[in-house]
Each structure stands twice: as C-alpha cells, then as structure tokens.
Amino acid sequence: AFSNQPPNVVLLACYCRTPQECCGIFLTPLLGALIADTLLCKQGLSKIYGNVFTVHFGPRRVVVLAGYETIKDALLNHAEEFGERAEIPIFRKMTQGNGIAFSHGELWKTMRRFTLSTLRDFGMGKRTLEIRILEEVNALIKYFESYHGKPIDTKMILNNAVSNVICSILFGERFEYDDPVFLALLNMCSKMPINSKTSLAPQLYNFYPSLGFLSGASKIVLQNISELNAFLQKLFQEHKEELNENDLTGFVDAFLLKQKQKPHTAFNNGNLMFSTLDLFAAGTETTSTTVRWGLLLMMKYPEIQRKIQEEMNHVIEPGELPKLEDRKKMPYTEAVIHEIQRFANIVPMGVSRSTPSDVNFRGYVIPKGTEIIPLLTSALNDELHWKTPDQFNPSHFLDASGNFIRREAFIPFSIGRRACLGEGLAKMELFLFFSGLLRKFVFQPPPGVDKSDLDLTADVGFTLTPMPHLVCAVPCE
C-alpha cells in the first residue's frame, strides 16, 4: 500500500515501513539500486507478494514489476501509461532535461526520432558499419597478439575498442588506443554517476536531493559536467568549422546541420552534448561488459568454446573473420551469445520508468508520477520461460535439431517505447567482437588458476560486471 493515500486508490502487495515489518528486506539509501535488485531476487519477494509490489528506498518508493508477463503487459499493452522516464535527481541536475535517456515528452520523441534516423543513415544494420566494427576487431586482435598468450586484464582494452566504434559513428573517425584525446574522453566519462561504483554521494543525492550540499554530489556532478562540456565543445567547434553539408561524417555533423537548418528548436547545444554522451555511454559499457562476461564464461566452460570454434571451422574460410552474413550459418554461436546476455544480466533493473497519469493496472491504481522498475532480471530468469534459469545453458536458444530459436522472454534491451535504441548496433558488435576473438584465440585462465576457481559473482554497479580477473589469449593453431 501507499502511505497517505485513500484505501481505494492503491493496494499493492508489499508494505515496507520498518525492517521488522518486511523480514529485514527494507532497503536503505546506502544500498545501491543493484544491491536492492539482488535482494529482491534472492529473497523472492515476488513469490511472497505477487508480481506488482512496492519497495521503499529510504523515503523514496517505487513500484516493481516482476516476471515477463507482467513486464510485457505494462510496457507493451500499457505503453503510454508506463512510457515516461522517472525523474532521477542526479541526472536531472546533470542534464537539465536534455539528451535522449532522461528527457521527457515531445523533446524525447524528437531526439529519439532524429537519433534512430541518423544511426540508420550512418550504417546501423548495414555493411558500412560492419566494416567499421571489423576494423576495430582487427585492431583488438593485434593488441591481444602483442601479449603472446600472457595474462591480460581485458576491461580497459575492450572498453576502448567498443568506445571506438561509437566514436566512429559520432565523430566520423576512430582513435588509436593511446591517443590522448581519446583517453581524456574515456577518463572523464568514467567519472559520471552512471559509471560510479564506489561513491555513495550520487545515491545519497537521489534519495535526499535537498541535502546535496552535505553529500557533495551536486558539486561533484557539476564540476565533472563542466569539464566534459568544455572538452566536447572543442570537438563540436572543430566539426562546425569543417562542416560539409554534402559530406556528413557522423552523428555530430548531422546534428550541427539540423541546428543550422532549424535554429531555436530542440537542436540546441545542450541536446547536442547530452545526446552525444547518451550514445557514448549506451554504446560502450554494456557491450564491452557483455564481451568480458563472454570471455570469462568461455574460460569457465572450455567445452562450449571448443564447439563454437568447431562450428566456425566449418563455416568460415581459413584466415577469415566471421561476418554478419555468417550468423545464420552459426546457430550454436548465436545461442551462446544470447545466453551470455541472459545469464550475465548486466542491467537487471533496466532504467526506471514513471507513470504520466494515474494508471489502473492488474487491479491496482498506481498514482501519477510513481517511479516504476521493470525488473528485467525477473524476465531473464523467469522459471516459466527458462528450463534452467540459474545455469549458463546455450540450449535455451536451440531446438532439438540444433537450430537457433528466439525466446519471447529474452529482453536484455527492455521492450516498449523506452527500449534501448542502440539494440541493433549492440547485436552487430556482440557477434563480430565475440566470434572474431574466438576465431583467433583460445581463452584460458592464467597459469595456476583452475577453471573451477573462476568467480562468476558480479561486481555491483549500475551494470553488473565481472569481478577483476586475468585472461590468457592463446593463438589458435
């Protein structure tokens, strides 16, 4: 139930006021959102309270939607009612409502339409973008080869490689991995709240924005944004001075042209900056983290790695890398990639929605402005849809004949109006990076480390990332 609401307005299944009332599962602000998610899953709150319930994060309350059918019902069948982005104080302070991810209403619709159209123009799903990705795969292969099978931490290099793909879309060029401009951009983006794993200040600010001066979150965010803004404005100015309407190099050029054609509209400097940042963030961490999980799981399950490489040996010509046209001929590899995404579950809570008006949903009345968490992990681990939800099992995506099959409850990119607009790009990258690396290398644990010792526990942050580990990339014979 919601406190301070008439009894006939809202009745949800979980009423959490004190730790004692909720079996110790009351979530304080000091737990982050993903710790909360872990507790929700481990304690099985949906089994106790149903698939629609309230959780209190300190003074902030949210309605959680659990299970694939419930999430599908809300985000597809009631798309308008659950179609707004929640007001998250730290991001409101940071973006001032600009960009794609955290904007609202007509501004969001305008930015999303423009971004999708521009991404298609610059090759999303087409051969031109595939060439860019394969160029980065080759650069990554050379980097791994330079280690001659010695242990390497893949976090930074995979992040750099995937970032370079989105840079080529945004700015029309890739960077060398040691380019100071590229490294400066990566460093500044790593300080943003969405990437923060250690500081409690952004979390505290979200729960108690009026006390932001005590946590220091507001000052930290504004300082980081100021530095990043100054850095990006230099890049934008360079593109503006060299803008050729007949030869646009990337998203930034397309935005600047729109700005020139339609001044005093949504195509202003604030939306240019935060749309660029949204694409950079969305196009970097989730994909690079998924590839890292994939390599770790291949070390953990070498028999699966061998089956992928055997499949490629039958499909790919010697000395060649897999291409997108090969996907249909590689059902086992496709199944493994999908299972990596399902099992790794890297964005378990998605990004919060909100209700733009009072909503009648499954017998409950959810008030206007309520924050909604569509618990994606509950769909990716739904026992009604997955035979062994707690195990890494590629057969989830294979039929009895070994053909790849799509699964309805596979929604790592969310669904509905606010689904990830970079889904097409991410799918291209995951296939080409993962299969390309496995075409060239066998991934093994460092000497002295047994596969049974590899830890599949996730490190908690906005995304669930692998714990720090080393990888040996041994060239295939």
N, C-alpha and C positions, 0 to 999 in steps of 0.2 A: 504494500500500500504506500501511497504518498502521504507524508505528514502534511497537515494543514490543507487538506483537500476534502471536499464533501465525500461521504462514503460512497455515493453512487457515481463518482467521477472516474476514479481509478482504483482498481483492485488487481494488483499484481501478486505474484506468488511468493515473493520474499520480502520480509520486513526487517531490515537490519538497523537497529539503533545502538546496540552495545555488543561487545564481543560475546557476552553470555547468551544473548538472545539468538545469536546466529552461529552457535557452536564454534566460536573462535575464528570465524571467517570474515569478520568485519575488516574492511580494508582501509588502512590509514593512508594519508597522503604520502608518507615516506616510502610506501611500497610502489613502485612504478606501475604503469599500466600493464606491462607484460608480466610482472610478478603477479599482478591481480589475475591475469589470464591463466597463469599456471595454477593458481589456487582454484580458480573456477573449474578447471579441467580435473585437477587431482581430487577435489572434494566432490565432484559430480553434482554441483548444485542443480543442474537442470533435471537430474534424476529425482531430486528431492522436491523441487519447486515448480517443475514444468519448464517449457521452452521459452517462456516470457517472464522475466523477473527483474527486480530492482536490486542494484548493488550500490552501497554508499561509499564513495571515496572521500573520506573526511566529510566536509559539508556539501560535497558535490554528489548528486545522484544520477545514475544512468540506468536506462533500461537495456537489458541484454537479450538478444535474440539468439537462441541456440538450436542447433540441428538444421540440416539442409532444407527440409521442407518449410520450416518457419522462416529462414532467411530468404528463400526463394519467394515465398508468399509476400513478404514485406517488400523486398527490393524490386521484384518484377510485377507482381499483381497489384501492389500499392506503391508504385514507383514515385508518384507525385507526393504522397503523404510522407514518405521516408527519403525524399530526394534532396534535402538540404544538407550542407556541411555544418557540423557542430561548431559553435563558437569556442575555440580553444585560446584562452587569453594570451599565451606566449606567442602564438602565431599571429593573432590579431595585432599585437603590439609590433611584431616584426614586419608584417606585410602590409598593414593598413588596408586590408581587404583586397590587395592587388594579386595578380597572378591567376593560376588555374586551380591549384589544390585546395586553397582555403577561401576562395571568392564565393560570391553568392548571386542568386537571381540572374538578371539579364547580363551582367558583367561576366559571370561564369559561363553562360551559354555562348556569348560572343567569343571569349577567349578559347573555349573548348572547340568550337566550330573552326575557328581560324587555325588552331594548333593541329587538329586532325587533318584538315585540308593541306596544311603546309608539310606535315610529315609525309603525307602521301605524295605530294609534289617532289619531295626530296628522297623518295625511294622506298618508303616503308612497305615491305612486302614485294619489292621489285629487285631485279637483278643489279641495278646500280648500287643499292645499299648492301646487297650481298657481297659485292666486290670490295666495298669499304671494310666490311666485317672480316672478310678473308685476309685482307691486307693486315689487319690487326692480329688475326690468328697467327699469321706467319711471323710477325714481329715478336709475338709471345713465345712461339716455338723456339726462335733464336735465343731468346732470353733464357729459357729453360735449358737449352743445349749448352749454354755457357757454363752451367753448373756441373756438367759431366756426371750426372747422377747423384751428386752430393745433396744433403738435406737443404731444403729451402722453405722459408715461410712464404706462402703464396698470397697472403692477404693484400699486401701493397701492390704487387705486380698485377694481380687480377683486377684490382680496383682501377689501376692506371689504364689497363688495356680496355676495359669496358667503358671507362670515362672517355677514352679517346674516340670511341665510336660516336658517343653523343656529342662530343666536341666537333666532330666532322659534320654532324647534322646541324649543330647550332652555328658554328663559325666557318664551315666550309673547309676545314683543314684539321689534320691530326697533329699531335705534338710528339716529339721524341720524349722518352720516359724521363730523361734528365733535364728537359727544358725548364728553365727557372720560372717562366710564366705559367706553364702547366702545373708545376709543383706548388707554386704560390696559390693558384686557384684551388687545387685539391686541399691544401692545408687550411685555407680559410673556410671552405665548405665543410670540412671535418669538425669545425667548431660550432656549427649551427645546432640548435636544440634537437633537431630530428636525428642527429648523429651522436648526441651525447649519451654516454653510458655510465659516467661516473658522477656527474654533478647532480645534486638534488635541487639546485636552485630553480631550473625550469619547471620541475614538477611542483615545487612549493608555490611558484608563481601561478601555475594553473589552478591550484586549489584555493589560494589566498592572494588574488591579484592586488587587492588593496594593501597588502603588506609587502609588495615587491621591493620596496626600498630596504626592507630588512634582509631579504634573501640575496639581494644584489642582482637578481635575474634580469630585471628590466635594464639596468645599466650595462650588464654584460652583453645582452642581446643587441641593444642599440649600438654599442661600440663595434661589435662584430659586423653588424649590418653596414655601418658607416664605412668600415674598411673594405668590405666586399663591394659596396656600391661604388666607391672611388676606383677600385680596381676594374670593375666591369665597365664603368663609364668610359674609361680609356679605350677599352676594346671596342665598345659601341661607337665611339667617336671615330676611330680608325675605319670602321666599316662604313660609317656615314660619309666620310670624306672620299671613299673609294667606291661608293655605291653605283652600280651599273644596272639600270632597270631591265636591261636585256640579258644580264648575266648574273642572276642572284646566286650567291654561293651557299646560303643556308638559311636557317630559321631567322637569325638576327637580321639579315638583309631583307627578307620578306616582311618582317615586322616594321623595319625602318621605311620600306616603301609604302606600306599601309599607313604609317604615321604621316608620311609626306602627302599621301593622297587624301587622307581623312584627318586633318588636324582637329584638335579639341574634341576628340572622341575617346573611346576606351583605349585606343592605341597610343598611350602616353608612356613616359619614361618609367613610371612605377610599374606598369604592367609589363613593359619590356624586361625590366630587371627580374621581377619575380616569376614571370613565365619562363624565362631562361633558367633561373635557379630551380624551379619546379621540375623542368625537364632534365636538368643536370642531375638533381638528386634522385628522381624516379628512375632515370636511365643508368644509374651507376650502382648504388649499393645493393639493391635487390638482386640484380642479375649476377654481379660478381660474388655475392654471398651464396647464391644458389650453385654456382660453379664450384666454389670452395667446398660446399657440402657434398657435391657430386664426387670430387676427387677424394675426399675423406671416406666416403662410402665405398668407393672403388677399392681403396686400401683395405677397408674392413671386410669387403666381400669380393676377393680376387676372382672367384669363380664367375661372378657376374661381369666383371671387367673382361675376362677371357672370352665370354660369349659375345660381348659387344665387338671385340676385335676380330673374332672369327666371322661374325656377320659382315663386318666391313671388308674383310679379305675376299669375300665372295661377291661384293657389290662394287667396291672402289678399285680402280686401276692402280697398279703398283706406282708408288711415288706421288699419287694424287691425294688431295684432301677431300673429304665429303662436301657436297654442295646441297643446296636446298632441294634440288630435283631428286636427290637420292633418298630423301626422308621416307617416301612411300615404300621404298625397297628395303628399309631398315626398321621393321616393326619392333624388334626387340630393343634397339637403341632408343626409339621413340618412347617405348613403355618405361624404360629405365629413367629417362629424363623426366617424364611425368611423375613417376614415383618419387624421384628426388624432390620435386616440388611439393608433392603431397606430404611426404614424410618430414622434410625439413620445416615446412610450415612456417616460413620465415616472417610473415606478417599476420600473426594469429588473430589479432583483433581488427584487422583492416584499419580504416580511418573512420573515426566517428561520424555518424550522420546526425541529423536533428529533424524534428517534426515542424514544418512551417505553419501548421494549424492543428487543432485537436484531431486526434485520429482514433477511430474505432477499429480495433484490431484484435481478432480472436477472443472476443468477449470482454476486452479491456478498453478503457478510454485513456489514451496517452495524451497529456496536455501539450499544447503548442510550446515549442522551444525545448522540448525534452531531448537530452543527448541520447543517442541510440548507438549501441555497439553490436554490429552484426558479427558474431563470434565465428570467424571463418574457420578456426581450428575445429570447431564442433561439426562443421560440414566435412572437412578433410579427414576427420576421424569418426564419422558417423557410422555406428555399427550396423545401421540399416542398409548402408551402401558399400561398405568395405568388408571383405572377408576377414582380413587380419589387420585392423586399423593401427595397432601398435607396433607392427613389424614392417621392415623395409621389404616389400614384396612386389617386384615388377609385374607379376602375373595379375595384379589388379587391373592392368590395362591390356591384357592379352586374352583372346578367346581360346577355345580348346585346340584350335588349329594353329595357334601362334600368331594370329593376325592382331594388329593393334586395334583396340576399341576405345572409343571416347566414353567417359563416365560423367553423368549428369552432375554429381556432387563434387566434381573437380573444379573448384572456384578459387584458386590462389590469387587471381586478379580481381576478385569480387565480381559482382554482377549488377546490372541495372544502370541507372543514369550516371552514377559516380564511379563506375568501374574504371580500372586503370586504362588510360588512353594509350599507354605505351605497350599494351599487351602484344600487339603484332611484332613490334621491334624486339621485345624480350624473347619471344618464341624463336625468332630467327637467330638471335645471339646465342641463346642456350644451346641450340642444336649445333651451330657452327663452331662455337668455342669448345664445347664438351667433346663432341665427336672428333674435332680436329686435333685436340690434345691427345685423346686416346688412340688416334691413328698413328701418332708419332712416339708415344711413350707408354710404358707400363708404370703405373704409380704404386709405390711401395712405401711401407713405414721405414723410418731411419734404422740403421743397424742397431740391434739390441732391443728394438721395440716390436713386440708381437702384435698381430692384428687384434687379438683379444684385449689388448691393453688400450686400444684406440677408444677415446671417450666421445660418445655421441650426445653428451649433455650439451644443451645450448647455453651460450652466453647471453644474458638478458640485456636487451636494449629496445629501441623502437622496433628493430628487427631481431630475430633470433639467429645469432651467428655461431659458427663452430668455436669451441674453445681453442686457444692458441695451440698450434701443432706444426710439425715439420713434415715435408713431403719429399720423397726421392723420385724424380722423373727419370727413369731409366729408358734410354732409346730402344725402340722395338728392333728386333733383329731382322 
